[in-house]
């Protein structure tokens, strides 16, 4: 099952192109980031990232997925801003 957390993790990794930095941003380990992305890849049956010596590189599928994930996360944040009593 696809989870919002997996999308948040992928979005952070795609933005930073580094699993460790993504983990720091989300207060999780690099291993947790790697595991979440691997679960996403298994669910989607496509490689999203390629691990490099100095970080990660997005595959073509990863680039396309990042665009959609960024839109979805922005919409989520927008919904929270609009409907929350506590302004973000």
N, C-alpha and C positions, 0 to 999 in steps of 0.2 A: 504494500500500500504506500502510495506517495504521501509524504508528510510535509507540512509547512517547514518544519525544522530542516529537513533535507534540502529544501529549496533555499532556505536562509544560508545554510552551510555552503551550498554550491555557489550562491550569489557572492558570498564573502570571498571564497577561493577564486572565483572568476575575476573579481574586482582586483584582488591583490596579486594573483598569479603565484601564490605561495601558500602552501597548506599550513605551515607553522604560523604565519602572520594571520591567516584566516582564523585559526584556532585561538590566537591571542585576542582577536577582536571579539570573538564569541565566548571567550572564557572556557574553552574546551581544549583538549590536547590535539596535537597534529594527528595522532592515531584516530581519534574520534572523527575528525574532518575526513580523513582518508576513508574510513569505514562508511560514513554517510554517503560519500560520493560513489564508492563502490556499490552500495545498495541501489543508488539511483541508476547507475550504469546497468546493473543486473535487471532492474525493473524495466528500464527503457530498451534493454538489449542493444545498447550502443555505447561506444567509448566516448566520454565527454572530455577527458583530459589525457595528456601525455606527460609523464613525470620526466623532468629534466634535472641536470646536476644542480641548477641554481633555483629551482622552483617548478612550476608547471606551465604547460602550454595547452590552450584549448584546441580540441579538434574542430573540424568544420561543424560537426553536430553540436559540440560544446558551445561554439560561438552562437549558433542559432538558438540553442536552449537558453543561453545567458540572456539574450534579448528578451525572450518571453518571461523568464524568471524576474528580470529587472522590472518589467511592466507590472507583473503580478504583485511583487513586493511593494512597488510604488502605490498601486491601487489599494493594497492592504493598509498601508500607512495613511493614505488619503481617507479611507473609510474611518479609521480610528480618529483622525483629526476632526472629521465632520461630525461623527456621532458620539464622541466621548465628552462627558461633562468636564473632565479634566483635560484642558488643552495641552497638547503635546508641543 
